[in-house]
Amino acid sequence: MRHSNRNAGYLLRANLKQNLKFSLIWLVILIMMIASGAGKLEAAFAGGASGSKEIVKMLRAPGMAAMFGAMPKVDTYNTAIVFAGVMVVFMIILQALWVMPLMIRNTRGQEESGLLEMVRARNVGRTSAITAASLELLIDSAIMGILYFVSLAAVNMGGTDLYGDFLFSLGMVIANLLFGAIALLFAQLTNNTRTANMLSYMVLTAAYLVRLVTDIQHQNLTWLSPIGWFEKANFYTDNNVWALGLALLVSILLAASATMIARNRDLGAGIIAERTGRAKAAGWLRSIPALLWRTERGLFAGWLIGAVVFGGAVVFGGVMGSVLGGVGDILKTNPLYRKILDVGQINAANQTMVLSFLGMYLGIFVALAVTAGVQVAFRLKRDDNLGYLSVIHAEKPTRTTISVSYYCFGLLAGVFVLSAGLLALFFTGNTVLSHPLPLKYLGRLFAASVPAVISFIALGIALVGLWPRLSSLFWLYMGAGLIVQIFRGLFDLPKHAGNFTPFGWIANVPVENVDQTWLIVMVVSAIVLFILGIAGYRRQDLSL
């Protein structure tokens, strides 16, 4: 074992240095989320019982439970209990988006680039890379946990104690280890980073969707989701350490399995075998767009399926049906509401509530579509770094043709993923509504979200063309905009707090039409940024 891990310490130091900026940015984001969330909720609860009751009532609604997780059932709620109910699911997803690509890049990514082959030619063991990645995951998670604990102790929320803060911080550390281990395993099972990332995100998405469905209707089945294990820990109430023990045990087993595979497989190989390609490529693959379609079709199909499942059968069919059922029960059991509202007004109130929830979820669908499109656009930078484009540059295609092909495919992927999700969301939702929504609201959704998606992707395109080394900052910008928009109402942020991204510009859709000024801004900025991306790539040297 020691022979297989020789000089893992050198790789660990190299990884820590290489990933320092990336991890620091994520740590700052995560700590800000924890500290601001705890501080805002503490201020809200300190403001009086009426404000705290409204927060609890809102978070116990099916729509909120679907997005953030089910609130624990207790007689009296305090800041700490509500904080855990709101933040656990959301923080786990954010942390997974940090550690999963990090682990794949430190293992399979180094193999794919040829770096690990050169390192292994020296006195470096077969499992040193995965050991170094695992140790980095442990170190980063421990630092994150300590900062969480210090932040929570400093805020000193009502209803908490040091043990509760410690257990919450420990739970988030174990969540990091769990999803990091999942990514490490997929990095060993597959032979390329693309497939490893796709499978890792599929597991994360599936865990979220299973938790979403079970939290609404069958909370006993939330154990089927890895994210649900941390919900079942019931921080600040039961403090169920057995749920955390289960997650830690699975993490160890997954990491051990990944290490065993790394010890026995060949360098550059994977356990999941790829299909054997044709001996001679088809003639239609000679063009750049056709080649991109051939290489990215799996990713594209995965995003389409995910958007349809998330948008149609789960979110609207499950969440909105439960929401409207709850509204109907309130109206039936409250004689005052029945006297004040006639049937037409009740239907209008129901429709307004549905549209409000549609607007709440619209930002998530935009984020999914943007992620799909930007991933394709960012392939231009990655394929250039790996030397794939050197062969293409030696042929007839110009740099403009290559960049436009990548960028347009990314834009089309984003628009198609968005369209699939919105259509499934709208038409599946209408099947469960007693009074279906008119098609004009679907038009409002498209009129607002398509320009938002295109402008977001165009920004990523401009970064790839002009400043490829800074392109990772795009995720920080988009993530910050989405977080502010989702938590704006909960944390009592200013009305226009989210206007630094397109998420804030479409915040009132579909209750209202998108503001024409913002629509023009999105269209014009998308065109300008797209042109800048093309011009910037034409001036780049290869392998930046």
N, C-alpha and C positions, 0 to 999 in steps of 0.2 A: 504493500500500500504506500509506504514511504517512497519507494522507488518510482511509483507511478506519479507521485505528486512532487517530485523533486523540482526545485526552483519555482514553485508556485508563488512564493513570496515576491519574487521579482516581477512576475506577471501581475500580481495584485497591485504592487506599487505603480506599475505602468498604467493599469486600468484606472486606478484612482486619479492619477494625474490627467489622463486623457478625458475622463468623464466628469472632471471637477465642476466645470461651468454648467453642464447639463444637470447634474444632481443638485447643485446649489440653487439654480433657478426653480427646480421642482420643490426643494425644501422650503424656499421662501414662500412659494404659492401655498403649500400645504399648511405651513405655520400661520400664515395670514388667514387662511380659511378657518382654522381651529380657533385662533384668538379672537377674530372678528365675530365668528358665530357665537362663541360663548359670551363675549361682551355684549353683543346686541340682544341676545335672549335674556341675559341677566338684567339689562336695562329695561326691557319690556316687562319682565315679571316684577321688577322693583317699582314699576309705574302704577301698580294697582291690580286688584284681583280681576277687574273687568277685562283689562287688556290681556292678561294671561289666559283667561277663559276663552277669549276669542281665538287666541293662537292655538290652544289645544283643540278647540272645536274645528278649526280649519284643518289642522294636521291629521285629525281623525277621519276626515272625509275620504271616500274611496280614491278620488283622484290624487290626493296628496299621499295617501298610503302607497299607491302604485309607484309614484315617483321617488319618494324618500324612504319608504318602509313603514310598516305598521307600528303604531304607537303601543307601548305596553299597557296592559289593562290594570290600572291601579286606582285606588280611591281618590288620592290627592296627587296632583302633578306639581312638580317644582322645576326649576330651571335645568337642573342636571338631567332629569329624566327626559324632558323635551329635547334637550341638546343631543342626547344619545339617539333618540328616536329620529331626529332630523339628519344627523351628521354621519352615522355609521355607514349606511349604504353609499352615500355620495362620496365620502372620503375613501372608501375602499376602491371605488371605480377610479378616482383620480390617482390613487397610489398605484393601481394596476397599470394605468396608462404610463406611469413613470418606469416601473421596474421591469415590465414585460419586454419592451423593446431594448432596454438596457442589457438584460440577460442574453437576449438573442444576439445582439451586436457583439457582446464580449466573447461569445462562443462560436456560433455558426457564422456570424458576420466576419470574424477574423479568419476562419477557414476559407470562406468564399473569396475573400480578397487576396488570399495567398500568404498573408502575414503569418498565420500559425504554422504553415509549412516551413517557412524560414526559421521560425523560433524553435520548432521541434527538431530541426536539423542540429541544434545545439544540445546541451545537456539538460533537456526539459522533458518531464514525464508525460505520459499519454493523457492523464487526467488533470494535468496542472491547470489547463485553461478553465475547465469547469469548476475546479476547486477554487481558483482565484475569483471567478465570477460569483461563486456561492459566498465566499468570504466578503467580497465587496457588498453583496446584497445584505449580509448580516451586519456589516459595519454601518452602511447607510441607514438601514432600518433601525438600528440601535440609536444612532444619532437623532433620527426622526422621533423615535419614542421618547427620548430624554427631553427634546424640545417641546413635544406635546405635553408631557407631564409638567414641565416648568410653566408653560403657557396657561394650562388649566389651573394649576395651583395659584398662579398670580391673579387670575380672574376671580377665583374662589366663588364659583356659582352657588346659588342657594340649593341645598339638598345634597351637596357633594362632601367628600372627605378625601384625604390623601389616598386611601385604599381604592376608592372609586376612580380617582384620576389615574392611579397607577394601573388599574386593571383595564381601563379604556385605552391607555397608551400601549399597554402590552398587547391588547387585542389588535390594534392597528399594526403593530410590529409583526404579529403572526400573520395577519392578512397579507402584508408585504411578502413574507416568506412563502406563503401558500401560492400566490399568483406568480411570484418569481420562479418558484420551483416548477410550476406548470409550463412556463416559458422555456426553462432549461430543458425539460423533458422533450418538448416539441422541437427544440433546437438539435437534439440528438436523433430524434425519430426521422426528421426530414433532412434533405440535403441542400436546402437553400433557405435564405432568410425570408423570402417572400411567402413561402408556404408555412414556415414556422410562425411568422407574424399573423397570417390569416387564421391558422388554427387556434392560436392563442386568443385572438380577439373573438373568435367564434365561441370559445369556452366562456369567456367573460360575458359575452352577450347572452348566451344561453343561461348562465347563472343569474343574470339580471332578470331575464324574462320569466324564468321559473319562479323566482322570488316575487316578481310583480303579480303573477297570477295567483299564487298561493297566499300572498299577503292580503289580497282582496277578499277571497272566499274561503280558502282552506288553510288557515295558518298553521295547522298541525303538519302540513306537507312542506312547509318552508325549509325543513331539514334537508329536502332534496337538492337545495341550492347551496353551494359553498358560501355565497354571500349570506344566506340565511343562517348559517352557523353562528355568525357574529351577531346577528339580530337576536338569536336565542340566548346569547350571553346575558342579555337584559342588564346592561351596565347601569349602575346606580340604583338598581332595584334588587333583583335576585343575585346579581354578580355570579352567574353560572360559569365557573371555571372549566367545567367538563366540556362545554361547547368549544372553548379555546383549546383544550387539550386534544379534541378530535381534529381540529384544523392543524395544530402543530404536528400531530402524528402523521397526517396525510402529507404535510409538507416534507417531513423527513423521508417518508417512503418514496415520494416523487423525486426528491433530490438524489436519494440512493439509487433509484432506478436509472436516472440520467447518468450518474457516475459509472454505473456498471456497463451501460451501453457504450459510453465513451471509451472505456477501457478495452472493449472487445471489437469495436468497429474500425474500419479503415478510415484514414484521414480523407475528408471530403465526401464520404459516403453517408447514407442514411438508412434507417431500418425500413421506412416506407419506400418501396420501390416505385420509381417513376415509369410511366408507360413508355414502351419502346417507340420511338418516332419512325416516320417513314424513311426509307433509304434515300429517297430523293424528294426534296421539298416541292410543293405544288407551285405552279407558275404564278399564281395570284399572290404569293408571299413576297414577290420581288419589291413591292412598294412598302414604304415606311408605315403608313396607316395599317396595312394588312399585317405586317409583322407585329405591330403593337397590339392589334386585336388578338393575334394568335398567342402572344405571351401574357396578355392581361385579361383574357376572357374569363379565367377562373375567378380572379379577384372581382371582376365586374359582376359576374353571376352571383357570387356570394353576397355582395352588397345589395343587389336587387332582391334576392330572396329575404335577406335580413330586413330590408325596408318594408316589404310586403307583409311579412309576419309581424313585425313590430307595429306597423301602422294599422293593419286591418284587424286580424283576428284577436290580437291581444289588447292593444291600447283602447281602441274605441269600443269594440265588442264587449270587453270585460270591464274597463273603467267607466265608460260613459253609461253603459247599461246600469251599473251599480249606482252611479251618481244620480241618474234620473229616478231610479227606484227609490233612493233615499229622499229625494225632493218630493216625490209623490206621497210617500208616507207622512212627511211633515205636513203637507197640505191637507191630507185626509184627516189627520188626528188633531189639527189645530183649528177650532171653529172660527177664531178671529181671522185667520188667513182666508178661510172659505167665504166669510162675509165681505172682506175687503176686496178680494180678487174674484172676478167672474171667470168663466172657462177660458175665454179668449186671453185674458190677462195672465192666467196660469200658464197657458201654452207659450205666451210671449216670454214669461219669466224662465220657463224651461229652455226655450231656444237661446236666450241670452246666456244662460249658464253653460249650455253646450258650446256656444261660440267662444266663451271665455276660456273653457278648457282646451278648445282647439287652438286658441292663441298661445296658451301656455305650452302646449306640446309642439307648436310650429317651430320654435327655436331648436328643439332637439332634432327634428327632421332636417332642418337646414344644416345643422352641425354634422349629421350623418352624411348628407349629400356632399358637403364641402370636404369632409375627410376622405370620401371615396375619390373625388375629383383631384384633390391636391396630392394624394398618394400617387396617382398616375403622373401628374405634372412633375412631381419631385423625382420620378424615375429618371428623368433626363439628367439630373445631377448625379444620381447614383450609378446609372449605366456608364456615364462618362468617367466617373472615378474608378470603376472596375475595368475600364478599357474596352467595353463592348462597342462603343461608338467609334473607336479607332478604325475598325474594319469598315464600318459604314461610311466614315469620312473619306476613306480611300476610294470609294466608288463615286457614282454620279450625284447622289443627293447632296444638295447644298445645306449649309448650316440653317438657313431659313426654313427649308423644307423639313428638316429634322425637328427643329424646335416647334414649328407650327403644328406638326403631326402630334407631338407629345401634348402640347397645350390644348389643342382642339379635342383630342381624345379625353383629356381630363375634364374639360368643360362639358362634353357630351355625357361622360360618366356621371358627373354630378347632377346634371339636369334629369337624366333618366332615373337615377336612384331617387331623387326628390319626387319625380312624377309618380313612380311606382308606389312610393310610400303614401303620398297624398291621396291618390286614387283609391288605394286600399282603405285608407283611413276614412275617407268620405263615404264611399259606397257601402262599406261594411257597417259603418256607423248608422247609416240611414236604414239598414235592415232591422236595427234594434230600437229605433225611435218610433213612437206612435205618430209623431208629426215630423216627417223627414225634412231635412234642410233643403231649401231651394238651391238650384245650381249656381246662383249668383255668388254664393259664399265660396264655392269651389273656385270660381273665377277670381275672387279676391285673394284666396290663398296662393294661387299660381301667380297672379299679378305682383304680389309682394315678395314671395319666396324665391322665384326664379331669378330676378335681378339681384337679390341678396346673395344667392349661391354663386352666381357668375362673378359678382364683384369680389367676394371672398377668394374664389379660386384665382381670379386675375391678380389679386395681391400676392398670392403664392407664386404665380408665374413671374411677376416682376422681381420678386426676391431671388428666384432661381436664376433669372437672367442677369440681374444687376449685382446682387450680393449673395452668391450661393452659400458662402460660409455662414451667413446669418439667417438662412432660410428656416432654421429650427425655431426662430423667434415668432414665426407665423402661428405656431400652435399656442404659444403664450398669449398672443393677441386674441385669437379666436376663443381660447379657453376662458380668458378673463372676461370677455364680453358675454359669453354664455352664462358664466357663474353669476355675474352682476345682474343679468336679466332674470335669471331664475330666482335669486334670493333678494331681489330689490324690494318686493312687497313684504317678505317675511322679516327682513332686517330694517325696514322703514328707511330705505335709501331714497334720495331725491328722485322725482319722477323722470328726470332726464339723465339719470346717472349712467344708463347704458347706451347713450347716444354716441359713444366713441367707436362703436362698431355697428354694422347693419342690423344686429339683433335689436338694438334700441329703436332703429328706424321703422321696424315692422311690428313693434310691440302691441299696437292696437288692432292689428288684423287678426281675425276677419270681422270683428265687431264693427270696425270702420274700414273704409278703403285706405290703402297706403297713401300717405301724403305725396302729392305730385312733386314737390321739391326734392324730397328724399329719393323718389323714383328716378328723377333726372340725374341726381348725384350718383346713384348706383350705376346707371347705364353709362354715363360719361366716364366715370372713374374706371369702370371695367374696360372700356375701349382703350383708354390712355395706358392703363397698367399692362394690358395685353401687348400693346405696341412696344412699350418699354422692355417687356420681357423678351421679345423677339430681338430688338436692337441690342440689348445687353448680351444675349447669348452669342450674337454674331461677333462681338468684340472679345469674347473669352478665349483664353488658351485652353487646350484640351487638358482634362484631368485636374481641374481646379479643386 
